């Protein structure tokens, strides 16, 4: 039989070791849980920022298309030489908006490539739907305007419809990802 002093000492040592082990495991569990919550918060914020950028691009697309349609109208309908200053102002506004659009698009592309890989396919479709507008801006607005000039198509035609569908699909995909990962506030 063990001496009572040794038994008491062993009980104290085992109790102390178990308490230290329990404290270590509890601390580890808390840190792991905190990291997981922080990672989910970061992903949720990334998805929200991406969604906000798509809304910004949506508005910029509309503004640019409206300005281009306005220029088209001025150049083809009015054919007034006195409107050159007005057209120049329009061009400056379009260039400023297009730079904002490109910055937003690059930001979304970065977020998709680094954090939201499951959305790469739908983002590519979204990106491609924006290309007709970007090409029109980069072509530096031809001076000679003919009947087949595409600016009205950017406003209401097939080109715009393709973008609106891609925009809606991309935003819906963002919302689904947010909900599927359990990051919904609801």
C-alpha positions as CSV (number, residue, x, y, z in Angstrom):
1,X,0.0,0.0,0.0
2,X,1.1,3.5,-0.7
3,X,1.8,6.0,2.0
4,X,-1.0,8.5,2.5
5,X,1.4,11.4,1.8
6,X,2.5,9.9,-1.5
7,X,-1.2,9.3,-2.5
8,X,-2.1,12.9,-1.7
9,X,1.0,14.1,-3.7
10,X,0.1,11.9,-6.6
11,X,-3.5,13.1,-6.6
12,X,-2.3,16.7,-6.5
13,X,0.2,16.1,-9.4
14,X,-2.3,14.3,-11.5
15,X,-5.0,16.9,-10.8
16,X,-2.5,19.7,-11.7
17,X,-1.5,18.0,-14.9
18,X,-5.1,17.4,-16.0
19,X,-5.9,21.1,-15.2
20,X,-3.0,22.3,-17.2
21,X,-3.9,20.0,-20.1
22,X,-7.5,21.1,-19.9
23,X,-6.4,24.8,-20.0
24,X,-4.2,24.1,-22.9
25,X,-6.9,22.3,-24.9
26,X,-9.5,24.9,-24.1
27,X,-7.2,27.7,-25.2
28,X,-6.4,25.8,-28.4
29,X,-10.1,25.2,-29.1
30,X,-10.9,28.9,-28.5
31,X,-8.1,30.1,-30.8
32,X,-9.1,27.6,-33.5
33,X,-12.7,28.8,-33.3
34,X,-11.7,32.4,-33.3
35,X,-9.5,31.9,-36.5
36,X,-12.4,30.1,-38.2
37,X,-14.8,32.9,-37.3
38,X,-12.3,35.5,-38.5
39,X,-11.7,33.6,-41.8
40,X,-15.5,33.5,-42.4
41,X,-15.8,37.2,-41.6
42,X,-13.0,38.0,-44.1
43,X,-14.7,35.9,-46.8
44,X,-18.1,37.5,-46.1
45,X,-16.5,40.9,-46.3
46,X,-14.8,40.0,-49.6
47,X,-18.1,38.7,-51.1
48,X,-19.9,41.9,-49.9
49,X,-17.2,44.1,-51.4
50,X,-17.3,42.2,-54.7
51,X,-21.1,42.6,-54.8
52,X,-20.8,46.3,-54.1
53,X,-18.3,46.6,-57.0
54,X,-20.7,44.9,-59.3
55,X,-23.4,47.4,-58.4
56,X,-20.9,50.2,-59.1
57,X,-20.1,48.7,-62.5
58,X,-23.8,48.4,-63.2
59,X,-24.3,52.1,-62.6
60,X,-21.1,53.0,-64.5
61,X,-22.2,50.9,-67.5
62,X,-25.5,52.8,-67.6
63,X,-23.8,56.2,-67.3
64,X,-21.3,55.5,-70.0
65,X,-23.9,54.0,-72.3
66,X,-26.2,57.0,-71.8
67,X,-23.3,59.4,-72.5
68,X,-22.4,57.5,-75.6
69,X,-26.0,57.4,-76.8
70,X,-26.2,61.2,-76.2
71,X,-23.1,61.7,-78.3
72,X,-24.5,59.5,-81.0
73,X,-27.7,61.5,-81.0
74,X,-25.8,64.8,-81.2
75,X,-23.5,63.6,-84.0
76,X,-26.1,61.9,-86.1
77,X,-29.4,63.7,-85.5
78,X,-28.3,67.3,-84.8
79,X,-25.2,67.3,-86.9
80,X,-24.3,70.7,-85.5
81,X,-20.7,71.8,-85.6
82,X,-21.2,74.0,-82.6
83,X,-21.6,71.0,-80.3
84,X,-17.9,70.1,-80.4
85,X,-17.3,71.5,-76.9
86,X,-20.2,69.5,-75.6
87,X,-18.9,66.3,-77.2
88,X,-15.5,66.9,-75.7
89,X,-17.1,67.2,-72.3
90,X,-18.9,64.0,-72.9
91,X,-15.7,62.3,-73.9
92,X,-14.0,63.4,-70.7
93,X,-16.9,62.1,-68.6
94,X,-16.9,58.8,-70.5
95,X,-13.1,58.4,-70.0
96,X,-13.4,59.2,-66.2
97,X,-16.2,56.7,-65.8
98,X,-14.4,54.1,-67.8
99,X,-11.3,54.3,-65.6
100,X,-13.6,53.8,-62.5
101,X,-15.2,50.8,-64.3
102,X,-11.8,49.3,-65.1
103,X,-10.6,49.8,-61.5
104,X,-13.7,48.1,-60.1
105,X,-13.3,45.2,-62.6
106,X,-9.7,44.7,-61.7
107,X,-10.6,44.7,-58.0
108,X,-13.3,42.1,-58.6
109,X,-10.8,40.0,-60.7
110,X,-8.3,40.1,-57.8
111,X,-10.9,39.0,-55.2
112,X,-12.2,36.2,-57.4
113,X,-8.7,34.9,-58.2
114,X,-7.4,35.1,-54.6
115,X,-10.5,34.3,-52.4
116,X,-13.5,33.3,-54.4
117,X,-12.3,30.7,-56.9
118,X,-15.6,28.9,-57.3
119,X,-16.9,32.0,-59.1
120,X,-14.2,32.2,-61.8
121,X,-16.5,30.7,-64.5
122,X,-19.4,33.1,-63.9
123,X,-16.9,36.0,-63.5
124,X,-15.4,35.2,-66.9
125,X,-18.9,35.5,-68.4
126,X,-19.4,38.8,-66.6
127,X,-16.1,40.1,-67.8
128,X,-16.8,39.1,-71.4
129,X,-20.2,40.8,-71.3
130,X,-18.4,44.1,-70.5
131,X,-16.0,43.8,-73.3
132,X,-18.2,45.5,-76.0
133,X,-18.4,48.6,-73.9
134,X,-14.7,48.6,-73.1
135,X,-13.8,48.1,-76.8
136,X,-16.0,51.1,-77.8
137,X,-14.3,53.3,-75.2
138,X,-10.8,52.2,-76.3
139,X,-11.5,52.7,-80.0
140,X,-11.6,56.4,-79.2
141,X,-15.0,57.2,-80.6
142,X,-14.9,57.3,-84.4
143,X,-15.6,60.8,-85.7
144,X,-17.5,59.5,-88.8
145,X,-20.8,58.1,-87.6
146,X,-22.8,55.8,-89.8
147,X,-26.2,54.2,-89.5
148,X,-24.9,51.0,-88.0
149,X,-23.0,52.8,-85.2
150,X,-23.3,50.5,-82.1
151,X,-23.8,53.1,-79.3
152,X,-27.6,52.6,-79.1
153,X,-26.9,48.8,-78.8
154,X,-25.0,49.6,-75.6
155,X,-28.0,51.3,-74.2
156,X,-31.0,49.0,-75.0
157,X,-29.9,46.4,-77.6
158,X,-28.6,42.9,-77.5
159,X,-25.2,43.9,-76.1
160,X,-26.9,45.6,-73.1
161,X,-29.2,42.6,-72.6
162,X,-26.2,40.2,-72.5
163,X,-24.5,42.4,-69.9
164,X,-27.6,42.8,-67.7
165,X,-28.1,39.0,-67.7
166,X,-24.4,38.4,-66.9
167,X,-24.6,41.0,-64.2
168,X,-27.6,39.4,-62.6
169,X,-26.1,35.9,-62.8
170,X,-22.9,37.1,-61.2
171,X,-24.7,38.9,-58.4
172,X,-26.9,35.8,-57.8
173,X,-23.8,33.6,-57.7
174,X,-22.3,35.9,-55.1
175,X,-25.4,35.7,-53.0
176,X,-25.6,31.9,-53.3
177,X,-21.9,31.5,-52.3
178,X,-22.5,33.7,-49.3
179,X,-25.5,31.6,-48.2
180,X,-24.0,28.2,-49.0
181,X,-20.9,28.9,-46.9
182,X,-23.1,29.9,-44.0
183,X,-22.1,33.5,-44.0
184,X,-25.6,34.9,-44.1
185,X,-26.7,37.4,-41.4
186,X,-30.2,35.8,-41.4
